[in-house]
Amino acid sequence: MRILRWLLKCLAIFIGIFLLILIVFGIWVYNVSDNIVPPKVADTSAFSLQVDSTDGNFHTIGDNWIRKNEYGLYEMYVSGKPFELGVKNGKLSQQLIINQEIAFTQQIKQMIPDDGYLKFLKYMTGFINRDLPKHVRNEYQQEIYGISHAAAHSFGWIGTNYARILNYHSAHDVGHALQNLMLVGCTSFGAWDSKTADGSMLIGRNFDFWVGDKFAEEKIVAFYAPEKGHRFMFVTWGGFTGVVSGMNEKGLTVTINAAASDIPVNTATPVSLVAREVLQYASNIKEAIAIARSRKMFVSESFLVGSAADHKTIIIEKTPKELAVYDPASDNIQCTNHYQSKTFATQKLNREQIANSASVYRYQRLQELMQQSYPLTPQKMANILRDRRGIGNADIGEGNEKAVNQLIAHHSVIFQPDSLRMWVSTAPWQLGTYVCYDMRKVFGKKPVKDTAIAINTLNIPADSFIYTRQYRDFLVFRANKMALLQDKPVDTAAVVRSNPQYYDAYRIAGDYCMNKEWYTAAINYYNKALTLEIATKGERKAILEKIKEAAKLNLAVQQ
């Protein structure tokens, strides 16, 4: 008995110490999560700048401006010192910043309806990003601080305006690092010399980053003339000054593609701000590599970099510990979501990505499409970016992750660095008109409210797919998919009829039947899904587990 009492006493002391450590750790996490301090700004006179609205669609601050074009894209030009850039951006796009944050937070709440867990994730994200300012250039901190004054104060439950806007710049990183959800399964490629009709460089990319449909409704084509570095253009959204797709005045382009990453335990420079620095300060591939090498990142990423000066495109592959460069030594290049360099080819995470994800299949389909389309033109680039089929032109259903066009793209772009032209997609996804912009035209003269800055004669027409019955059926499928996510009624017959070759239609119908305890029907739908082209091994495994669970529950009901 004496030994037992001694053991219980030791156990009690151990539990007490453990709980005390947890409490202290929790208090520390709580404090550091809300401890991001804005940068010091010597000259805040930009606050006094006033927006002049000549009409409801064209707003100016001196020579800076924003407007919405006839295709639904917002076009914005800002210039000046870092803080001034941010203030002008914020004042001109204030409503877009507010709308974007509403869309983002609503989608997060829909994905994570539990308030307790949402609060937990808030503090864990804050904990991971506790040292974020240390890894962000002061000029970008100042710019983000300037933008943050336009953000809504009603989101204070997330954090201060500055802390929120700064943290949103690492959303891309966190989104693909946490459990490798692959919410950013992008595709990019390039061709030049003999592989294009006129020998010029052509680069295309789909930015498949989905955080709800509303998040992609208000895209901005931004033109920046910073006090230091190169002038550049990029596709973005309200409040976001990082770069995911852009080109500078030297004809250097940057796009980013997610790679498999470990779950981060601390922060570093967000990928989008590394890409922004490359775009602003690099004029060739050598300089781009030097900048990427100088920055520490907490996720793995591929940077597809095209250079008019070098007349070629390469991929900078970067992990939190190493950097490698993939140069195909040919006149074409492809990039999906796995590494290709010798340095990372045998890396454990990369091998798992190759074996389990849709990346290699999509890569092979991309190669197939390019081979069929040489010599490439901007129109042919758009055709590839819009392709919805599988290898060998197989029907794998609409929206399959194995397709180049997954019908979730936030935006799609085509670059022609030699002529400083960029085509930007319009809704829906990359199916609408690709609008053509020429950097020389935009930076060459001050626009007036009635003068278009796009070269509409060079626009690429909308995909005829949007006028078909098949497209209307896909919208029915999506409506049912969204209904399932929101715990609303699903028409199982309609969801499979509207997308009959897509495995996920049967998975959705099966999940709804499981929720209704219609186990036999669920098993039938799941079995049908297994006969179709499933995007990843993880999804196939999940469906097999659901069949086992449904069979077990069905047996219990019958007994």
ABEGO torsion letter per residue (X at the ends): XAAAAAAAAAAAAAAAAAAAAAAAAAAAAAAAAAABBBBBBABAAAAABBBBBABAABBBBEABBBBBBAAGBBBBBBBEBAAAAAAAAAAAAAAAAAAAAAAAAAAAAAABABAAAAAAAAAAAAAAAAAAAAABBAAAAAAAAAAAAABBAAAAAAEBAAAAAAAAAAAAAAAAABGGAGABBBBBBBBBEAABAAGBBBBBBBBBBBAEAAAAABBBBBBBBBABEBBBBBBBBBGBABBABBBBAAGBBBBBBBBBBBBBABBBBBAAAAAAAAAAABABAAAAAAAAAABBBABBBBBBBBBAAAGBBBBBBBBAABBBBBBAGBABBBBBABBABAAAAABAAAAAAAAABAAAAAAAAAAAAAAAAOBBBAAAAAAAAABABBBGGBBAEBGBAABABAGABABBBBBBAAAGBBBBBBOBEAABBBBBBBAAAAAABBBBAABBABBAAABBBBBAAAABAAAAAAAAAAAAAAAAAAGBBBBAAAAAAABAABAAAAAAAAAAAAAAGBAAAAAAAAAAAAABBBABAAAAAAAAAAAAAAAAAAAAAAX
